[in-house]
Amino acid sequence: MYIAEPSSYHYRVSHKETGVIWKLSSYFAEHIPFQQKPIVFYCIGTDRSTGDSLGPLTGSYLSELSLFPYPVIGTLREPLHALNLQQRIEQTTVLYPDAFTVAIDACLSKRDAVGDLLFHSGPISPGKAVGKELPPVGDVSIKGIVNIAGFMEQAVLQSTRLHLPFEMSRMIGRALQLAHHRQSSKSINNRDNYGNYTDSWDKVRHAHLRQAD
């Protein structure tokens, strides 16, 4: 669990915005190299806390997609959390030493930001919201603001309604699936030398995302 710091954000999309999955997928397709190198998705959190379940919910969704061919670390069945994070990162690094890594986690922030989905370059520091020192994770990071920061964060996480993390996990998972599909389609078209082909899906790109404050 990570406390959101506004200065680190690059893009922010409310989960209530029209076309949120499309908008997120545009940014993911632009900045996650689905076709260039191995990619590992670290979905951080625990099913023992409703507010901290965004990561494993997303991981379970992604791992069940037959057409999403990337390693997913952290699911409801096998959560990636404070007690095993270092060990599982080391194990995965041995298997995929040159992998591009995507970190997914829940976070806390100010009241009017609850429900926002965040995407930025660079790692996150999981456990920060509850005072834990864990290694930074991710070449890029995807976060969902599930509740309010500032007071008794552990209790806030435990009392967070499951509905919001569940909805956001599905949005993140579907956007990643769509981004993968879009990059795969572009790769096929380029290989077939359709030089004048214009993919209408790429007309909606990160310009449609709100720049974070």
C-alpha positions, 0 to 999 in steps of 0.5 A: 500500500502506497500513499499517493504523492501528487508530484510523482504522478504523470496521468490521472483518470477517474474511474467514473470518466466516460471511456476510462478503459480506452483512455488507460489503454492508450497510455499503456500501449504508448509506454509499456513495450508489450512486443519488445521484451519480457514483461512482468506484472507485480500485483501488490497487496493482500486479500486480508484487507479490502482496501489493499486488495486492488493488486491481487484482484487485478492479478487474478483477473490478468492471470485468468486471461488466456490471451494475456501471455505475461507473468503475473506475480500476485493473485488472490490465491498467491498474494504478493505482500510485505512478507514475501515481496523481496523473495518473490522479486528475487526469484522472478528476476532470476527467471526474467533478468531483463524484464520490463516490470509493471507495479500495480497497487492500491494507494491512499490520498485526499478525499476528492481523489478517491476513485482515481486511477494513476499511471506514472513512470518509475517505481512505487514503494509498497507498504509506505502507507502503513510504515513499512520499508519495502524495496521499490517496484516497477519500471512503471506504476499503476495505482488506484486510490481506494480511500483517504490518507492521513489518519489511521491508515491501517484501519482505513484499509480494513474498512474500505468497501470492496466494491471500489477496488474490485471495479478498478481492478477490472478497469486496469485489467481490461485496459491492459488487455486492450493495450496488448491487443492494440500493440499486437495488431499494430505489429501485425499490420507493420509486418504486412507492410500496410504502409498507409494503414491507419489504426482508428484505435490509435486516434485516441491516445494519451492526449485524452488523459488528464495531466495529474496535478 
